[in-house]
Amino acid sequence: MLNQPFFIPSVIFFVLAIPLLINLIPRNRFYGVRTKRTISNDSVWYRANRFGGWVIILSSMFYILFAFLFPAKGSHDSDFNLFLLHLTAFALPLFISFYLISKYIKKL
């Protein structure tokens, strides 16, 4: 699994999302879902970061499942199309996550 193109970044996102999910991170300007709205209100901060933690974890899990089902053949793999599929399976769920987080914050 470690030889999959975006496995390590997916695991990093997964691990970084856990403290957000369990409300361990107080309001700050460095780590978490940071918008004017979340920075100005503790309740919005924790709700937005809990939601953000969930969707980022799901996004990471999606790529890990994809990499398991459609593995790259290794570092010597010259199949650019497979690399693009992996890139899409990694990046698209993250972009969707960021979109969902922004929509969620607007609802709060």
C-alpha distances in whole Angstrom, upper triangle without the diagonal:
4,5,6,9,10,7,9,12,12,11,14,16,15,17,20,21,21,24,26,25,27,30,29,30,34,35,34,34,31,28,28,29,32,35,39,39,36,37,41,40,39,38,37,34,33,33,31,29,28,28,26,23,23,22,20,18,18,17,14,13,14,11,9,10,11,8,7,11,11,8,9,10,10,12,15,14,18,17,19,19,15,15,17,16,13,15,18,15,14,18,20,19,20,23,24,23,26,28,28,29,32,33,33,35,37,38,39
4,5,8,9,6,7,10,11,10,13,15,15,16,18,20,21,24,25,25,27,29,29,29,32,34,33,32,29,26,26,28,31,34,38,38,35,36,40,40,38,38,36,34,33,33,31,28,28,28,25,23,23,23,20,18,19,18,14,15,16,13,10,13,13,10,11,14,14,10,10,12,9,10,14,14,17,18,19,20,16,15,18,17,14,15,18,16,15,18,21,20,20,23,25,24,26,28,29,29,31,33,33,35,37,38,39
4,6,9,8,9,12,13,13,15,17,18,19,21,23,24,27,28,28,30,32,32,32,35,36,35,34,30,28,29,30,33,35,39,40,37,38,42,42,40,40,39,36,35,35,33,31,31,30,27,26,26,25,22,20,21,19,16,16,17,13,12,14,13,10,11,14,12,9,8,8,6,7,10,11,14,14,15,17,13,12,15,15,12,14,17,16,15,18,20,20,21,23,25,25,26,29,30,30,33,35,35,36,39,40,40
4,6,5,8,10,10,12,14,15,16,18,20,21,22,25,26,26,29,31,30,30,34,34,33,32,29,27,27,28,30,33,37,37,35,36,40,40,38,38,36,34,33,33,31,28,28,27,25,23,23,22,19,18,18,16,13,14,14,10,9,11,10,6,9,11,10,7,6,8,7,8,12,11,13,13,13,14,11,9,12,12,8,11,13,12,11,14,17,17,17,20,22,22,23,26,27,27,30,31,32,33,36,37,38
4,6,8,9,10,12,13,14,16,18,19,20,22,25,25,26,29,30,30,29,33,33,32,30,27,25,25,26,28,31,34,35,33,34,38,38,37,37,35,33,32,32,30,27,28,27,24,23,23,21,18,18,18,15,13,15,14,10,11,13,11,9,12,14,12,9,8,10,9,9,12,11,12,12,12,13,10,7,10,10,7,8,11,11,9,12,15,16,16,18,20,20,21,24,25,26,28,30,30,32,34,35,36
4,6,5,6,9,10,11,12,14,15,17,19,22,22,22,25,27,26,26,29,29,28,27,24,22,22,22,25,27,31,32,29,31,34,34,33,33,31,29,28,28,26,23,24,23,20,19,19,17,14,14,15,12,10,12,12,8,8,12,11,8,12,14,13,11,10,13,12,12,15,14,16,15,14,15,12,10,11,11,7,7,10,9,7,9,13,13,12,15,17,17,18,21,22,22,24,26,27,28,30,32,33
4,6,5,6,9,10,10,12,14,15,17,20,21,21,23,25,25,25,28,29,28,28,24,22,22,23,26,28,32,32,30,31,35,35,33,33,31,29,28,28,26,23,23,23,20,18,18,17,14,13,14,12,9,10,11,8,6,10,10,8,10,13,12,11,11,14,12,13,17,16,18,17,17,17,14,12,14,13,10,11,13,11,9,12,15,14,14,17,18,18,19,22,23,23,25,27,27,29,31,33,33
4,5,5,6,9,10,11,12,14,16,18,19,20,22,24,23,23,26,27,26,25,22,19,20,22,24,27,31,31,29,29,33,33,32,32,30,27,27,27,25,22,23,23,20,18,19,18,14,14,15,13,10,12,14,11,10,13,14,11,13,17,16,14,14,16,14,14,18,18,20,20,19,20,17,15,17,16,13,13,15,14,11,13,17,16,15,18,20,18,20,23,23,23,25,28,28,28,31,33,33
4,5,5,6,9,10,10,12,15,17,17,18,21,22,22,21,24,24,23,22,19,17,17,18,21,24,27,28,25,26,30,30,29,29,27,25,24,25,22,19,20,20,17,15,17,15,12,12,14,11,9,11,13,10,10,14,14,12,15,18,17,16,16,18,17,16,20,19,21,21,19,20,18,15,16,16,12,11,14,12,9,11,14,13,11,14,17,15,16,19,20,20,22,25,24,25,28,30,30
4,5,5,6,9,10,11,13,16,16,16,19,21,21,20,24,24,24,23,20,17,17,18,21,23,27,27,25,26,30,29,28,28,26,24,23,23,21,18,18,18,15,13,14,13,9,9,10,8,5,8,9,7,7,11,11,10,13,15,15,15,15,18,17,18,21,20,22,21,20,20,17,15,16,15,11,11,13,11,7,10,12,11,10,13,15,13,15,18,18,18,21,23,23,24,27,28,28
4,5,5,6,9,10,11,14,15,15,17,19,19,19,23,24,23,23,20,17,17,19,22,25,28,28,25,27,30,30,28,28,26,24,22,23,21,18,18,18,16,13,14,14,11,9,11,10,7,9,11,10,8,12,13,12,14,17,17,16,17,20,18,19,22,22,24,24,23,23,20,18,19,18,15,15,16,14,11,14,16,14,13,17,18,16,17,21,20,20,23,25,24,25,28,29,29
4,5,5,6,9,10,12,13,14,17,18,17,17,20,21,20,20,16,14,14,16,19,22,26,26,23,24,27,27,26,26,25,22,21,22,20,17,17,18,15,12,14,14,11,10,13,12,9,11,14,12,12,15,17,15,17,20,20,19,19,22,20,20,24,24,26,25,24,25,22,20,20,20,16,16,18,16,12,14,17,15,13,16,18,16,16,20,20,19,21,24,23,24,27,28,28
4,6,5,6,9,11,11,12,15,16,16,15,19,19,19,18,15,12,12,13,16,19,23,23,20,21,25,25,23,23,22,19,18,19,16,14,14,14,11,9,11,11,7,7,10,9,7,10,12,11,11,15,16,15,17,20,20,20,20,23,22,22,26,25,27,26,24,24,22,20,20,19,16,15,16,14,11,12,14,12,10,13,14,12,13,16,16,15,18,20,20,20,23,25,24
4,6,5,7,10,10,10,13,15,15,15,19,20,20,20,18,14,13,15,18,21,25,24,21,23,26,25,23,23,22,19,18,18,17,13,13,13,11,8,9,10,7,5,8,8,6,8,11,11,10,13,15,15,16,19,20,19,21,24,23,23,27,26,28,27,26,26,23,21,21,20,17,17,17,15,12,14,16,13,11,15,15,13,14,18,17,16,19,21,20,21,24,25,24
4,5,6,8,10,10,12,14,13,13,17,19,19,19,16,13,13,15,18,22,25,25,21,22,26,25,23,23,22,19,17,19,17,14,14,15,13,10,11,13,10,8,12,12,10,11,14,14,13,16,18,18,19,22,23,22,23,26,24,25,28,28,30,30,29,29,26,24,24,23,20,20,21,18,15,17,19,16,15,18,19,16,17,20,20,18,21,23,22,22,26,27,26
4,6,7,7,9,11,12,11,11,14,15,15,15,13,9,9,12,15,18,21,21,18,19,22,22,20,20,19,16,15,16,15,11,12,14,11,8,11,12,9,9,13,13,11,13,16,16,16,19,20,20,21,24,25,24,25,28,26,26,30,30,31,31,29,29,27,25,25,24,21,20,21,19,16,16,19,16,14,17,18,14,15,18,18,16,19,21,20,20,23,24,23
4,6,5,6,9,10,10,10,14,15,15,16,14,10,8,10,14,17,20,20,16,18,21,20,18,18,17,14,13,13,12,9,9,10,8,5,7,9,6,6,10,11,10,12,14,15,15,18,19,20,21,24,25,24,26,29,28,28,32,31,32,31,30,29,27,25,25,24,21,20,20,18,15,16,17,14,12,15,15,12,13,16,15,13,16,18,17,17,21,21,20
4,5,5,6,9,9,10,14,16,17,18,16,12,11,13,16,19,23,22,18,19,22,21,18,18,18,15,13,14,13,10,9,11,10,6,8,11,9,8,11,13,12,13,16,17,16,18,21,21,22,25,26,26,27,30,29,30,33,33,35,34,33,32,30,28,28,26,23,23,23,21,18,19,20,17,16,19,19,15,16,19,18,16,19,21,19,19,23,23,21
4,5,5,6,5,6,10,12,13,15,14,10,9,12,15,18,21,20,16,17,20,18,16,16,16,13,11,13,13,9,9,12,11,8,11,13,12,11,15,16,15,16,20,20,20,22,25,25,26,28,30,29,31,33,32,32,36,36,37,37,35,35,33,31,31,30,27,26,26,24,21,22,23,20,18,20,21,17,17,20,19,16,19,21,19,19,22,23,21
4,6,5,6,6,9,11,12,14,13,9,7,9,12,15,18,16,13,14,17,16,13,13,13,10,8,9,9,5,6,8,7,5,9,11,10,10,13,15,14,16,19,20,20,22,24,25,26,28,30,30,31,34,33,33,37,36,38,36,35,34,32,30,30,29,26,25,25,23,20,20,21,18,16,18,18,14,14,17,16,13,16,18,15,15,19,19,17
4,6,8,9,12,14,16,17,16,13,10,11,15,17,20,18,15,17,19,17,15,14,13,11,9,9,9,6,4,7,7,5,6,10,10,9,12,14,14,15,17,19,19,21,23,24,25,27,29,29,31,34,33,34,37,36,38,37,35,34,32,30,30,28,26,25,25,23,20,21,21,18,16,18,18,14,15,18,15,13,16,18,15,15,19,19,17
4,6,8,11,14,16,18,17,14,12,14,17,19,22,20,16,18,20,17,14,14,14,12,9,10,12,9,7,10,11,8,10,13,13,12,15,17,17,18,21,22,22,23,26,27,27,30,31,32,33,36,35,36,40,39,41,40,38,38,35,34,33,32,29,29,28,26,24,24,25,21,20,22,21,18,19,21,19,16,19,21,18,18,21,21,19
4,6,7,10,13,16,15,12,10,12,14,17,19,17,13,14,16,14,11,11,12,9,6,9,10,7,7,10,11,9,12,15,15,14,17,19,19,20,23,24,24,26,29,29,30,32,34,34,36,39,38,38,42,41,43,41,40,39,37,35,35,34,31,30,30,28,25,25,26,23,21,23,22,18,18,21,19,16,18,20,17,16,20,20,17
4,6,10,12,15,14,11,10,13,15,18,20,19,15,15,17,16,12,13,14,11,9,12,13,10,10,13,13,11,14,17,16,16,19,20,20,21,24,25,25,27,29,30,31,33,35,34,36,39,37,37,41,41,42,42,40,40,38,35,35,34,31,30,31,29,26,26,27,24,22,24,24,20,20,23,21,18,21,23,20,19,23,23,20
4,7,8,11,10,8,7,10,12,15,17,16,12,12,15,14,11,12,13,9,8,12,12,9,10,13,12,11,15,17,16,16,19,20,20,22,25,25,25,28,30,30,31,34,35,35,36,39,37,37,41,40,42,41,39,39,37,35,34,34,31,29,30,28,25,25,26,23,21,22,23,19,19,21,20,17,19,21,19,17,21,22,19
4,6,10,11,9,9,11,11,14,15,14,11,10,12,11,8,11,11,8,8,12,12,10,12,15,14,14,17,19,18,19,22,23,23,25,28,28,29,31,33,34,35,37,38,38,39,42,40,40,44,43,45,44,42,42,40,38,37,36,34,32,32,31,28,27,28,26,23,24,25,21,20,23,21,18,19,22,19,17,20,21,18
4,7,9,8,8,9,8,11,11,11,8,6,8,8,7,10,10,6,8,12,11,10,13,15,14,15,18,19,19,20,23,23,24,26,28,29,30,32,34,34,36,38,39,39,39,43,41,41,44,44,45,44,42,41,40,37,36,36,34,32,32,31,28,27,28,25,22,23,24,20,19,21,20,16,17,20,18,15,18,19,16
4,6,7,8,9,8,10,11,12,10,7,10,11,10,13,13,9,11,15,13,12,15,17,15,16,19,20,19,21,24,24,24,27,29,29,30,32,34,34,36,38,39,38,38,42,40,39,42,42,43,42,40,40,39,36,35,35,33,31,31,30,27,26,27,25,22,23,24,21,19,21,21,17,18,21,19,17,20,21,19
4,6,8,9,7,9,10,12,10,8,11,13,13,16,15,11,14,16,14,13,17,18,16,17,20,21,19,21,24,23,24,27,28,28,29,32,33,33,36,38,38,37,37,40,39,38,41,40,41,41,38,38,37,34,33,34,32,29,29,29,26,24,26,24,21,21,23,20,17,20,21,17,17,20,20,17,19,22,20
4,7,9,8,11,13,15,12,11,14,16,15,18,16,13,15,17,15,13,16,18,15,15,19,19,17,19,22,21,21,24,26,26,27,30,30,30,33,35,35,34,34,37,35,34,38,37,38,38,35,36,35,32,31,31,29,26,27,27,23,22,24,23,19,20,22,19,17,20,21,17,18,21,20,18,21,23,22
4,7,7,11,14,15,12,11,15,15,14,16,15,11,12,15,13,10,13,15,12,12,16,16,14,16,19,18,18,21,23,23,24,26,27,28,30,32,32,32,32,35,33,33,36,36,37,36,34,34,33,30,29,29,27,24,25,24,21,20,22,20,17,18,20,16,15,18,18,15,16,19,18,16,20,22,20
4,6,9,12,13,9,10,13,14,12,14,12,9,9,11,9,6,10,11,8,9,12,13,11,14,16,16,16,19,21,21,22,25,26,27,29,31,31,31,32,35,33,33,36,36,37,36,34,33,32,29,28,28,26,24,24,23,20,19,20,18,15,16,17,13,12,15,15,11,13,16,15,13,16,18,17
4,7,10,10,7,9,12,12,12,13,10,7,9,10,7,6,9,10,7,9,12,12,11,14,16,16,17,20,21,21,23,25,26,27,29,31,31,32,32,36,35,34,37,36,37,36,33,33,32,29,28,28,26,23,23,22,20,18,19,17,14,14,15,12,9,12,12,8,9,12,11,9,13,15,13
4,7,8,6,6,10,11,12,13,10,8,11,12,9,9,13,13,11,13,16,16,15,18,20,19,20,23,24,24,26,29,29,30,32,34,34,34,35,38,37,36,40,38,39,38,35,35,34,31,30,30,28,26,25,25,22,20,21,19,16,16,17,14,12,14,14,11,10,14,13,10,13,16,14
4,5,5,6,8,10,12,13,10,9,12,13,10,11,14,14,12,15,18,17,17,20,22,21,22,25,26,27,29,31,31,32,35,36,36,37,37,40,39,39,42,41,41,40,37,36,36,33,31,31,30,27,26,27,24,22,22,21,18,17,17,15,12,13,14,11,9,12,12,9,11,14,12
4,6,5,6,9,12,13,10,10,14,14,12,14,17,17,16,19,21,21,21,24,25,25,26,29,30,30,32,35,35,36,39,40,40,40,41,44,43,42,46,44,44,43,40,40,39,37,35,35,34,31,30,30,28,25,25,24,21,20,21,19,16,16,17,14,12,14,14,10,11,14,13
4,6,5,7,10,10,7,8,11,11,10,12,15,15,14,17,19,19,20,23,24,24,26,28,29,30,32,34,34,36,38,39,40,40,41,45,44,43,47,45,45,44,41,41,40,38,36,35,34,31,30,30,28,26,25,24,21,20,20,18,15,16,16,12,11,13,12,8,9,11,9
4,5,6,7,8,5,4,8,9,7,9,12,12,12,14,17,17,17,20,22,22,23,26,27,28,30,31,32,34,36,37,38,38,39,43,42,41,45,43,44,43,40,39,38,36,34,34,32,30,29,29,26,24,24,22,20,19,19,17,14,16,15,11,11,13,11,8,10,12,10
4,6,7,10,8,6,10,12,11,11,14,15,15,16,19,20,20,22,24,24,25,28,29,30,32,34,35,36,38,40,40,40,41,44,43,42,45,45,45,44,41,41,40,38,36,36,34,32,31,31,28,26,27,25,22,22,22,19,17,18,18,15,14,16,15,12,14,16,13
4,7,9,8,8,11,13,12,14,16,17,17,19,22,22,23,25,27,27,29,31,32,33,35,37,38,39,41,43,43,44,44,48,46,46,49,48,49,48,45,44,43,41,39,39,37,35,34,34,31,29,30,28,25,25,25,22,20,21,20,17,16,18,16,12,14,16,13
4,6,5,6,9,10,11,12,14,16,16,18,20,21,22,24,26,26,28,30,31,33,34,36,37,38,40,42,43,43,44,47,47,46,50,48,49,48,46,45,44,41,40,39,37,35,35,34,31,30,30,28,25,25,25,22,20,21,20,16,16,17,15,12,13,14,11
4,6,5,6,9,10,10,12,14,15,16,18,20,21,22,24,25,26,28,30,31,32,34,36,37,39,40,41,42,43,46,45,45,49,48,49,47,45,45,43,41,40,39,37,35,34,33,31,30,30,27,25,25,25,22,20,21,20,16,17,18,16,13,15,16,12
4,5,5,6,8,10,11,12,14,15,17,19,20,21,23,24,26,27,29,31,32,33,35,36,38,39,41,41,43,46,45,46,49,48,49,47,45,44,43,41,39,38,36,35,34,32,30,29,29,26,24,24,24,20,19,20,18,15,16,17,13,11,14,13,9
4,6,5,6,8,10,11,12,14,15,16,18,20,21,22,24,26,27,28,30,31,33,34,36,37,38,39,40,44,43,43,47,45,46,45,42,41,40,38,36,35,34,32,31,30,28,26,26,23,21,21,20,17,16,17,15,12,12,13,10,8,10,10,7
4,6,5,6,8,10,10,12,14,15,16,18,20,21,22,24,25,27,28,30,31,33,34,36,37,37,38,42,41,41,44,43,44,43,40,40,38,36,35,34,32,30,29,28,26,25,25,22,20,20,20,17,15,17,15,12,12,14,12,9,12,13,10
4,6,5,6,9,10,10,12,14,15,16,18,20,21,22,24,26,27,28,30,31,33,34,36,36,38,41,40,40,44,43,44,43,41,40,38,36,35,34,32,30,30,28,26,25,25,22,20,21,20,17,16,18,16,12,14,16,12,11,14,14,11
4,6,5,6,8,10,11,13,14,16,17,18,20,21,23,25,26,27,29,31,32,33,35,35,37,40,40,40,44,42,43,42,40,39,37,35,34,33,31,30,28,27,25,24,23,21,19,20,18,15,15,16,13,10,12,13,9,9,12,11,9
4,6,5,6,8,10,11,12,14,15,16,18,20,21,23,24,26,27,29,30,32,33,33,35,38,38,38,41,40,41,39,37,36,34,32,31,30,28,26,25,24,22,21,20,18,16,16,15,12,11,12,10,7,9,10,7,6,10,10,8
4,5,5,6,8,10,10,12,14,15,16,18,20,21,22,24,25,27,28,30,31,31,33,36,35,36,39,38,39,37,35,35,33,31,30,29,27,25,24,23,21,20,20,17,15,16,16,12,11,14,12,9,11,13,10,10,13,14,12
4,5,5,6,9,10,11,13,14,15,17,18,20,21,23,24,26,27,29,30,31,32,36,35,36,39,38,39,38,36,35,33,31,31,29,27,26,25,23,21,21,21,17,16,17,16,13,13,15,13,10,13,14,11,11,15,14,13
4,5,5,6,9,10,11,12,14,15,17,19,20,21,23,25,26,27,28,30,31,35,34,35,38,37,38,36,34,33,31,30,28,27,25,24,23,21,19,19,18,15,14,15,13,10,11,12,9,7,10,11,8,9,13,12,11
4,5,5,6,8,10,10,12,14,15,17,18,20,21,23,24,26,27,27,29,32,32,32,36,34,35,33,31,30,29,27,26,24,22,21,20,19,16,16,15,12,11,12,11,7,8,10,8,6,9,11,9,10,13,14,13
4,6,5,6,9,10,11,12,14,16,16,18,20,21,22,24,26,26,27,31,30,31,34,33,34,33,31,30,28,27,26,24,22,21,21,18,16,16,17,13,12,14,13,10,11,13,12,10,13,15,12,13,17,17,16
4,6,5,6,9,10,11,12,15,15,16,18,20,21,22,24,25,27,30,30,31,34,33,34,32,31,30,28,26,25,24,21,21,20,18,16,16,16,12,12,14,13,9,11,13,11,10,14,14,12,14,17,17,17
4,5,5,6,9,10,10,13,14,15,16,18,20,21,22,23,25,29,29,30,33,31,32,30,28,27,25,24,22,21,19,18,17,15,13,13,12,9,8,10,9,6,8,10,8,8,12,12,11,13,16,16,17
4,5,5,6,9,10,11,12,14,15,17,18,20,21,21,23,26,26,27,30,28,29,28,26,25,23,21,21,19,17,16,15,13,11,11,12,8,7,10,9,6,8,11,10,9,13,15,14,15,18,19,19
4,5,5,6,9,10,11,12,14,15,16,18,20,20,22,25,25,26,29,28,30,28,27,26,23,22,22,20,17,17,17,14,12,13,14,10,10,13,12,9,12,15,13,13,16,18,16,18,21,21,21
4,5,5,6,9,10,10,12,14,15,16,18,19,21,25,25,26,29,27,29,27,26,24,22,21,20,18,16,16,15,12,11,13,12,8,9,12,11,9,12,14,12,13,16,17,16,18,21,21,21
4,5,5,7,9,10,11,13,14,16,16,17,19,23,23,24,27,25,26,24,23,21,19,18,17,15,13,13,12,9,8,9,9,5,6,9,8,7,10,12,11,12,15,16,16,18,21,21,22
4,5,5,6,9,10,11,12,14,15,16,17,20,20,21,24,23,24,23,22,21,18,17,17,15,12,12,12,9,7,10,11,8,8,12,12,10,13,15,15,15,18,20,19,21,24,24,25
4,5,5,6,8,10,10,12,14,15,17,20,20,22,25,23,25,23,23,22,19,18,18,16,13,14,14,10,10,12,13,10,11,14,14,12,16,18,17,17,21,21,21,23,26,26,26
4,6,5,6,9,10,11,12,13,16,19,20,22,24,22,24,21,21,19,16,16,16,13,11,12,11,7,8,11,10,8,10,13,12,12,15,16,16,17,20,21,21,23,25,26,27
4,5,5,6,8,10,10,11,12,16,17,18,21,19,20,18,17,16,13,13,13,10,8,9,9,6,5,9,10,8,10,13,13,13,16,18,18,19,21,23,23,25,27,28,29
4,5,5,6,9,10,10,12,15,15,17,20,19,21,19,19,18,15,14,15,13,10,12,13,9,9,12,13,12,13,16,16,16,19,21,20,21,24,25,25,27,30,30,31
4,5,5,6,9,10,13,16,17,19,22,20,22,20,20,18,15,15,16,13,11,14,13,10,11,14,14,12,15,18,17,17,20,22,21,22,25,26,26,28,31,31,32
4,5,5,6,8,10,14,15,18,20,17,19,16,16,15,11,12,13,9,8,11,10,7,9,12,12,11,14,16,16,17,20,21,21,23,25,26,26,29,31,31,32
4,6,5,5,7,11,12,14,16,14,16,15,15,14,10,11,12,10,7,10,11,9,9,13,14,14,15,18,19,19,21,23,23,25,27,28,29,31,33,34,35
4,6,6,9,11,13,16,18,16,19,17,18,17,13,14,16,13,11,14,15,12,13,17,17,16,18,21,21,21,24,26,26,27,30,31,30,33,35,35,36
4,6,10,12,14,17,19,16,19,16,18,16,12,14,15,12,11,15,15,12,14,17,17,17,19,22,21,22,25,26,26,28,30,31,31,34,36,36,37
4,7,9,12,15,16,13,15,13,14,12,9,11,12,9,9,12,13,10,13,16,16,16,19,21,21,22,25,26,26,28,31,31,32,34,36,37,38
4,6,8,11,13,11,13,12,13,12,9,10,12,10,9,12,14,12,13,17,18,18,20,22,23,23,26,28,28,29,32,33,33,35,38,38,39
4,6,8,9,7,10,8,10,10,7,7,11,10,8,11,14,13,13,16,18,19,20,22,24,24,26,28,29,30,33,34,35,37,39,40,41
4,7,7,5,9,9,11,12,9,10,14,13,12,15,17,16,17,20,22,23,24,26,27,28,30,32,33,34,36,38,38,40,42,43,45
4,5,5,9,10,12,14,11,11,14,15,13,15,18,17,17,20,22,23,24,26,28,28,30,32,33,34,36,38,38,40,42,44,44
4,5,8,11,12,14,12,11,15,16,14,15,18,18,18,20,23,24,24,26,28,29,30,32,34,34,36,38,39,40,42,44,45
4,6,9,11,14,12,12,15,17,15,17,20,20,20,22,25,26,27,29,31,31,33,35,36,37,39,41,42,43,45,47,48
4,6,8,11,9,9,12,13,13,14,17,18,18,20,22,24,25,26,28,29,31,33,34,35,37,39,40,41,43,45,46
4,6,9,9,9,11,13,13,15,17,18,19,20,22,24,25,26,28,30,31,33,34,36,37,39,40,42,43,45,46
4,5,6,7,9,10,11,13,15,16,17,19,20,22,23,24,26,28,29,30,32,34,35,36,38,40,41,43,44
4,5,5,6,9,10,10,12,14,15,16,18,20,21,22,24,26,27,28,30,31,32,34,36,37,39,40,42
4,5,5,6,9,10,10,12,14,15,16,18,20,20,22,24,25,26,28,30,31,32,34,36,37,38,40
4,5,5,6,9,10,10,12,14,15,17,19,20,21,23,25,26,27,29,30,32,33,35,36,38,39
4,5,5,6,9,10,11,12,14,16,17,18,20,21,23,24,26,27,29,30,32,33,35,36,38
4,5,5,6,8,10,10,11,14,15,16,18,20,21,22,24,25,26,28,29,31,32,34,36
4,5,5,6,9,10,10,12,14,15,16,18,20,21,22,24,26,27,28,30,32,33,35
4,5,5,6,9,10,11,13,14,16,17,19,20,22,23,25,26,27,29,31,32,34
4,5,5,6,8,10,11,12,14,15,17,18,20,21,23,24,26,27,29,30,32
4,5,5,5,8,10,10,12,14,15,16,18,19,21,22,24,25,27,28,30
4,6,6,7,9,11,11,13,15,16,17,19,21,22,23,25,27,28,29
4,6,6,7,9,11,11,13,15,16,17,19,21,22,23,25,27,28
4,6,5,6,9,10,11,12,14,15,17,18,20,21,23,25,26
4,5,5,6,9,10,11,12,14,15,17,18,20,21,23,25
4,5,5,6,9,10,10,12,14,15,16,18,20,21,22
4,5,5,6,9,10,10,12,14,15,17,19,20,21
4,5,5,6,9,10,11,12,14,15,17,19,20
4,5,5,6,9,10,11,12,14,15,17,19
4,5,5,6,9,10,10,12,14,15,17
4,5,5,6,9,10,11,13,14,16
4,5,5,6,9,10,11,13,15
4,5,5,6,9,10,11,13
4,5,5,6,9,10,11
4,5,5,6,9,10
4,5,5,7,9
4,5,5,7
4,5,5
4,6
4
